[in-house]
Structure formats: structure tokens, C-alpha cells
């Protein structure tokens, strides 16, 4: 019945729901197993963040390219390509013989990040001509994100249960996501029709090269800080050089007739706050996953902090968090209809910030951690559903894939940088003010590091809410307030 109210989008949302279900399994399945993976690879808990950082960096690089290719050659076609690559990488994760092969396969698995923006573009291409096209896109996005979060719950619970039932046989446990990703390929192939309209053009390879260089320099600098310490001057130099590289990238994109990232579109008042918030949102929704898992697994009897729970209880924690995300995603269309999409986005970002700041005083019991995660999860679920649909509604029709993809790209970049920074913070045992927090606690992350993680996540959530205040009041309404952008070319300089 929910699919029928989506009009022309309803015919494909059911199949895309299954795709997002698979995406959720990929995102939730490994989280309760991170400690087991770290032990199997003989690395510390803090080093798990580098696995996340590598995957997020690959995602940040491929999402703009694949989203652009979707606009050029068809969103279904690129969705199939990214799904095939994700499936191959998932099999590589299961059968990796050592750390470096595991790291490579894990990083390539990040191609699934482009699925949701491509799906939003597929939906928008079918309902943009209707007067309520933006509202239908939001409803579809809410259902797709519901599938995503339900998949995360299923994945987390399954990962914890199967991992506990098969101790010592981690490779068998890791085969499950690979099977799911392979099945997802055939769901798309036979169930999802191609989007309407093509832009043509070519990929801006020079812009991609400069952007890749900038992101690699920043990530490399943060990595060397982790290895050699924050006092390493040349690591800071790499970070600064990477940031400065974004200046020629911007100039190149402004002068390119078919840019990888349309800077003029990003400067629109209904677009840049969305992308800015997506970057800040990535810090918590992506960068904080591994620290939350390892904190829950840390034994308080040994180091004085943590919850000391097993992988099964971590699955329950993740399930509670993702259930809150699911509720937030489903409530977003109704909340936007009662108030406005802009106000709903602001409130959602505030909930994310408040939820993580609650960790600072309340983190000593399972109940306290669950409450914090529920508050942050409600806001996170609404933002996951809202950001790509808001970007698609604010973009020209021929740029919907790029706009929705950029929300995931900027979110992924924020998560990647956060993972690097959080890895540095958690490894800094010397930062503790004496006692257990500053002692040699083996493989556990430092308590001061966890405080740093929670503070950064909370502050970025609140700053994102402030950024969204600058969105025009009537942006992303039930009709397309940005129709002028759809029917007229963007201004040139």
C-alpha cells in the first residue's frame, strides 16, 4: 500500500528496497566482529580505524565519478557495475590471506556507498514531472533508508550471532555479506528499469586526479601523525598541502565545460548548506562506528572503562541504534510535511549533536550508552534520508545523480578524516592524566581518546544544524521550489 502512493516511483522502490537491505547488511554485519577481525589480523583496536579510513577514502573518490557516470550513461548501468565490484571485494574480504590483502579488499568494498544516490536519481527521474515530485522523492528516500537501516539491524544481529557460533572460523562468517552482495546484483539486473534521460559528456579526469591528490595528501598526513606522532612537522605539511590543492581543483572545475563537481551548483543557497552538513554528519555516522564497537568490547575490570560485553551484546547495541535510525528515517517525511524540510533537517542535526555529547557524562553503563545512541540515531536516520533527496530536489534534472552523490561523497570524506583523527586519539595512551587512562592498557583505546571522539561528533552535529539555518526557508518543499534550476542553465562566469 505504501508503494502505491508513490505513483510512478512505486514500481521500482520495492526492488531498490532490497538493494538497500543488502547495503545495510554490509554496513552492519562487520561491526560486532571488528574486535575479532583485529585479533585475527594481529592489530590493535585503534588500528581498526585505519580499515574504515581506507574504505571511506576509496568511497570518497569513486562516488563523484560513478554518480557523474550515472548521469551520463544511465543510473542502473552504473549501479550494476558498483554492485559487481562490491561483491568481488566482499569475497576478497572473506578469503584474504593477510592484513594487506584484507585492507585492499575492504577498501574496494566501499563502492556500495554510491548505491543510495544512484537510487534517488532513479526515483527522481520517474517522478520529477509531477507537481509533488520532491515530496514523492522524500517518501521514496524514507522507505529506501528504512530498508537500509533494517538491513543494518539484520546484519549486526547476524554478524554477532554467526561470529559467536563459529569461533575460530572467521572466514566462514565473512562469507555471508559476499553472498548477499552477489544476490543483489541479480535483483538489480532483472528488477530495476533504467532511468530516463542522459546528459552525455565525458569524465573530468584532470579534476579527478587533482581531487585524488588532495585527499591522499590529507589522509597520508594524518596517517603519518598516527605513526610518528602529532609533532611530526612534515605530516602537518602534507595535510596543509592537500587542503591547498583544493584551490586549483576549484578553479579547474569552474573553467571546465563538463566538470566532475559542479561548483556553481554547489554555491546555490539551497545546496551548499546540505553538502556542508553532509560532511559534518559523516564524522559521526561513519567515523564513530568503530570506536563505539571497541568501547563496548573493552573490559572495565582491566582498564577501568568500557562495557566489557561480547560480540552478541554489541549486536544488540547496534540493533537499538539502527532501530532509532529506522524510526528517524520513517518519521522524516511526516515531520517535513508538518513543519518544513528545512526545520526537520535542523532538528535532526541537533539530535545528533546532543546524543553524542551525552556520552561525556553518561557512558558507564549499558543503559546510558543505549539512551545516547537512541537520541543520536533518531537524528541520524532523518539525515540519511533527507540529505540526498534534498540535494536532488535542489539540483537541475540532469545533475540529480551528481548532487545526490555529492552528499554521500562529502559525508564519506568527513567520515574518512574523522576515522584518521579518531585513530590518533584512541592510540594516544600518553594523553591520559595518569592512572588507568594513561597506563599501558594493551590493545584497548585510551579513555581520553573516547572523550575526544564523542566531543568531536557532538560539536560537528551542532555546527551542521547552524549551517542548515542558512538554507532558504521554502527550500525542498512539496513542489519543486528550484524549478528555475531545472529549466534554465546555471549561470556562467
N, C-alpha and C positions, 0 to 999 in steps of 0.2 A: 504493500500500500504506500509506503514511503517512496518507493521508486516511481510510482505512477504520478506523484505530484511534481516530479522533476521534469515532466514534459519530454522534450527530445533528448535530454541527457540521461533519462532513466534507462534507456536501452543498453547503455554501456557501463553505468555506475555499478551494476551488480558484478560484472567481470572485474572491473577495476578495484572493487572492494576486496576481491580475492587476491589481487596483486598487492594491495596494501597490507592485507593479512600476512602475506609472505614477508613483506618488508618489516612488519612488526616482529615476526619470529626471528628474523636475522638480527634485529636490534636488541631483543630481549633475551634470546637464548644463551648468549655467551656471558652475560653479566654475572650470574651467580657462579660461573665457572672460572672467573678471572683469577682467583687465588690458585685454583688447581692448575690453570694454564701457566701461571707464573712459576709454580713449583716444578711442573713438567719441563719448562724451558730453563729452569735454574736461574731465574731473575728475581729481583726484589719487587715488593708491592708497588713502590714508587715508579719502577720501570714499566709497569703496565700502562702508564700514561703515554709512553712513547709509542706503544702499539696503536693507541687511539689517535695520537697526533699524526702518525704516518697515514692512517686511513683517512682522517679528516683532511689532510693536506692533498692527497690524491683526489678526494671528492671535490675540494675547492677548485682544483684545476680543471677537472673534467666536466663539472656541472655547467659552466658558461658555454663550453664548446658543444656539449650534447644538446643543451637547450636551444642554442643557435641552430644546430643541425636539424633539430626537430621542426623549427620554423621554416627551414629551407626545404627539407625533403620529406617531411611527414613525421608527426609525433609518435605514431605507432611503430614505424620502422626503427626509430632511434630507441624507443622503449624496448623493442625486441633485442637490439644489439646490446644495450646496457644489461638486460636480464641475462643474456647468454654469458657475458663477461663475468657477471656476479656469480653465476652458477659455477663456472670454471674455477673462479677464485675460492669459492666455498669448498669445493673438492680439494683444492690445494691446501687449505687450512686443515682439513681433516687428515691428510696424509703427509704433511710437511715433516721431513726427517730431522730438522733442526731449527734453531731460532731464526736465522736469516731467511730461509725459505718460508717459514711461518710468517715473518714480518712482511715479506713481499706479497704473499697471497692475501694476508689480512688487509694490507693497504689496497690491493686491487678490488677487494670486496666492496670498497666504498662506492662503486658505481651505482649501487642501489639508491643513493641519495637523490639522483635525478628523477626517480620514478614519480614522486608526487607532483612536482611541477609539470612534467610531461602529461600526467593525467589531468591536472587542472586545465592545461591548454586544450586537451582533447574534449573535455566537457565544455569549456568556454566556446570552442569553435562550433558547437552544436546549438548553443542557446544564446549567442551574442545578439542575434537579430530580434529577440523578443524584448519587450519593454522591461521585463523583470529579469533580464539576463544576469545581472550582477547578483541578485538575490538567489536565483537558481544555482549559480556557481558556488555561492556560500553554502547553500544547503547540501550540494553535492560534496563540497570540501569537508563539511562536517561529517557526512557519512563515511567518506574515504578515510578521514583521520580516525573515526571510530573503529574502522577495520584495522587501521594501523595499531591503535592502542590495544585493541582486543588481541591482535597478534602478538604484541609485546607481552601481554599477560600470559597467553598460551605458551609463548617461547620461554619466558622466565620460569614459569612453573615446570614446564617440560625439561628445561635445562637442569634445574636443581634436582628434580626427581630422577631423571636418567643418569645424571652425573653421580648422584648418591647410590643408585642401584648398580652402577658399573664402575666401582673403584678400580683404579689401575688400568682401565681400558678407555682412556680419554679419546682415542681416535674413533672408536665406535660412536661415542657420544657426539662427537663433532660432525658425524656424517648426516645427522638429521637436517640441519639447515641446508646442506647441499642438495638433499633430495627435494626439499620444499622449493628451492630456487629453480631447480630443473623442471619441476612440475609447473611452476609459474610461467615459464617460457611458453609452454603449450597452451595455457589459458589465454595468454595474450594473442598468440598466433591464430587461434581458432575462434576466439570470442570477442575481440575488440576491433571495431572498424577504424579505418584511417581517418584522420582529421580532415577538415575541409579547408582548402586553400593552401598555397605555398608562396613563400617570399622569393625563392631562388637566391642567387648571390653566391658568395664564397666565404670561407672561414678566414678570419683575420689572423694569419699565422704569426705575423710580426708582433701584433698585440699580445697574442698568447705567449710568445717567447718572453716578452718583457714582463708580463704578469707572473709567469712561472719563475723567472729570475728573482723578482721582488719577493714572492712568497717563500722561495727556497732560501734566500739570504736571511730573511727574518727567522724562519724556523731553524736554520743552521746556527744562527747566533744564539738562539735560546737553547739549543742542544749543547753547544759548547759551554754555555753558562752552567748547565746542569753537570757537565763532565768536569770542567776546570774551575767552577766557582763563579759567583756573580761579579767578582772583582776583575775578571778577565777583560781587558780593555778591547781586544780585537773582536771578542764576541759581541760587545756593545756596538762596535764599529759596523759589524755585519748587519745588525738589526737596523741601525740608522741608515746604512746604505740601501737596505731593502725598502725602507719607508720612502727614501728619496727617489727610488726608482719608480715609484708610483706617479711622480710628476711627469716624466717623459711618456709614461703609459697613457696618462690622461690627455696629454697634448696629441699623441698619436691617434687616439680614439676619436677626438674631436675633429681631426683632419681626415679621417678615413670615411669613405662613402658607404662602407658596409662594415661597421665596427663590431668587434666581439662584444663589447659592452657599450651600449648607447648612453654616453654621458649626458647628452641633452635630455633624454628621457628621465635619467636619474635625478636631474635637477628640478623636475616638476615638484611643486609643493605637496602633492598627494603621493609622491613616490619616495623622495629621499628619506623622510622620517620612517617609512616602513622598512627600507633597507638598513637604515641605521639601527633600528630596533632589532631587526633580524640578526645583525652582527652581535649585538649585546646579548640577545637571547641565546645565541649559540654557546656563550660562555657557560651558562648553567645547564641547559638541556643536553648538551653534548660533552662539555669538558668536565662536568661534575659527576658523571656516571661512575667512572672507575673509583674515584675517591670515596663515594658513598658505599660502594660494594666492599672495598677493602677496610673501611672504618667499621662496618658491621661485622666483618670477619675477625677483626683484631681482638685478641684476648685481653680483657681488662685485668685479669689476675696476674698477667705477666708485665704489662706496661702501664697499667693504671687508667686506661681509657679504651673506648671501643665497646662493642656489644657482645663479642665473643660467640656469635651464632654461626651455625653451619650453613652450607650452601642451600639447604632446603628452606631455612628461615629467611635467607637473603631473597629467595624467590618470592616468599610471601610479602616481604617489604616492597620488592619491585612491583608485585601484583597490586598492592594497595596504592602505590604511587601512580601506576599506569591506569588503574581504575579511576583515580581522580582526573588524570588526563582525558580519559574517555568521557567522563561526565562534563568536563570543561569544553571539549570539542562539540558535544551534542548540545550543550546549552548556548554556545556562541551564536547560532542563527537566531534563536529566540531572544536572547539578550540584545542582539543588534537591532532586532525588529522593535523591541520595547523602547530602547533608548536610541542610540545611533551606533554604527560600526566603530566610529572613532572613539566614543566613550567606552565601548566594550573593550577595545584594544588597550586603552589606558588603564582600565581597572585590572585587566588580565596581567599586564606588565607589573603593576603594583603588587598583585598577589604573589608573583614570582619572587620579587624582591623581599617582601615581608616573610615569605616562607623560609627562605634561606637565612635571613638574619635571625630568625627564631632559633636556628641551630646554635647560635653563640651562647645563649643561656640554657637552652634545653637540648641536651644531647646524651644524657647519661642513662636513659632507659629506652627500651623498645617502643613504649607508648609515646614518649616525647618525639622520637625520630619519626614515627608514623604520622603524628599530627603535623609536624613540619612539612613532611613530604606531601601530605594531602593538600595543604594550603598552596604550596608551590605548584603542585600538579594541576590544580584547577586552573590556575592562570596559564600554565604551560600548554595545557590541552587546547585552550581557546586560541593561543597564539599560533600553535602549529596549524590549526585550521584556518585562522584568519589571515596570516601574513601572505601566503601565496595567492589566495583568492583576492585579497585587497590589491596586491600588485598587478594581477591580471586585469582587474576592473579598471585600474588607473593607467593601463598601457594601451597603445594602438593595437588593433586587432592582429596585425602582422608581427607584433612583438610580444604576444602573450607568453610564449614559451620562454623567451629571454627574461621577461620581467618576473615571472613566477620562479624561474630557475635561479635568478639572482638572489631571491630571498633565501633559497637553500644554500647558494654559494657563500653569501655573506655570513649566514648562520654557521656554516661549516668552517669558514675562516676563523670566526670568533671562537668556535669550539677547539680548533686546532691550536691556536695561540694559547688558549686557556689550558689545554692539556699539557703543553710545554711548560707553562708557568707553574701549573699545579704540580708537575713532576719535580720541578726545582724546589718548590715549597715543602712538599712531603718528604723529600730526601734530606732537608736541612735539619738534621738532629741537633746540630750545634745552636740552632735558633732557640731551643727551649731554654727557659730561665732556670736551669738547674733541675734537680730531681729527675723524675721518670721522663719528663718531656724532653730533657736534654741528654738522657743517658743513651747508652748503646742498646737499642731495642731490637737488634737483629734486622729482620726484613720488614718490620712494621714502619709505617709512615709516622712522622712526628706530629704531636698534638698541635704545636704551633702552626704546622703546615695545614692541618684541617681547619683551624680557625681562619687562616688566610683564604682558603678555598671558599668557605661559607661567606666571608665578608665580601670577597670579590663578586660572587654570584648575587648576593643581595643588593649590593650597590649598583651593579650593572642593570639589574631589573628595574630599580627605581629611576635610573638615568634614562632607560628606554621609555618609561612612562612619561618623563618630561619631554623627550623628543617627539613622542606622538601628539603632544599638546599642540604642535605646530602644523599638524595636518589640517587642511580646510574643514570647516565644521560639517559640511554636507558631503564630504568625500565618501565614496563606496556605498552610496545609498541604494535603495531597491531598484531604481533605474540607473542608467549609466551616466553619472554626472560628468564623466570625461569624454562624452561623445565627440567633442571637438577634436580630441586627440585621435579618435578612430577615423574620422572623416577628413581630417586635414593633416598635411605633413608637419613634422616637428620643425620648429624654427631653425634656421641655419645662421651661421655667423659669417 
